[in-house]
């Protein structure tokens, strides 16, 4: 049980970290778009896509943990 509790806590921390990173990147992307920083916006969009893939992967792995 202790191992499972540690996994759950780490999962929550990882989810929270990913959520926070996505929030930050989204804000940065909005600023870049409003400032006509096309290359920065493209890079941020790619980073957001990668974070979203990581979040989806973590969600899928959580299903297997249950």
C-alpha positions as CSV (number, residue, x, y, z in Angstrom):
1,X,0.0,0.0,0.0
2,X,2.8,2.4,0.8
3,X,4.2,1.9,-2.7
4,X,0.8,2.6,-4.3
5,X,0.4,5.7,-2.2
6,X,3.8,7.0,-3.3
7,X,2.9,6.3,-6.9
8,X,-0.4,8.2,-6.5
9,X,1.4,11.2,-4.9
10,X,4.0,11.3,-7.7
11,X,1.2,11.0,-10.3
12,X,-0.6,14.0,-8.7
13,X,2.6,16.0,-8.6
14,X,3.4,15.2,-12.2
15,X,-0.1,16.1,-13.3
16,X,0.0,19.3,-11.4
17,X,3.4,20.1,-12.8
18,X,2.3,19.4,-16.4
19,X,-0.9,21.5,-15.9
20,X,1.2,24.4,-14.6
21,X,3.6,24.2,-17.5
22,X,0.7,24.1,-19.9
23,X,-0.8,27.2,-18.3
24,X,2.5,29.1,-18.5
25,X,3.2,28.1,-22.2
26,X,-0.4,29.1,-23.1
27,X,0.1,32.5,-21.6
28,X,3.5,32.9,-23.3
29,X,1.9,31.8,-26.6
30,X,-0.8,34.5,-26.3
31,X,1.8,37.2,-25.6
32,X,3.9,36.0,-28.6
33,X,0.9,36.1,-30.9
34,X,-0.2,39.6,-29.7
35,X,3.4,40.8,-30.2
36,X,3.7,39.4,-33.7
37,X,6.5,37.1,-32.7
38,X,5.7,34.4,-35.2
39,X,8.7,32.1,-34.7
40,X,8.4,32.3,-30.9
41,X,4.7,31.5,-31.2
42,X,5.5,28.5,-33.5
43,X,8.0,27.2,-31.0
44,X,5.7,27.6,-28.0
45,X,2.9,25.8,-30.0
46,X,5.2,22.9,-30.5
47,X,6.1,22.8,-26.9
48,X,2.4,22.9,-25.9
49,X,1.7,20.0,-28.2
50,X,4.5,18.0,-26.6
51,X,3.2,18.8,-23.1
52,X,-0.3,17.8,-24.1
53,X,1.0,14.5,-25.5
54,X,2.8,13.9,-22.1
55,X,-0.4,14.7,-20.2
56,X,-2.4,12.3,-22.4
57,X,0.3,9.6,-21.9
58,X,0.2,10.1,-18.2
59,X,-3.6,9.8,-18.2
60,X,-3.4,6.6,-20.1
61,X,-0.8,5.1,-17.8
62,X,-3.0,6.0,-14.8
63,X,-5.7,3.8,-16.3
64,X,-3.2,0.9,-16.3
65,X,-2.2,1.6,-12.7
66,X,-5.8,1.2,-11.5
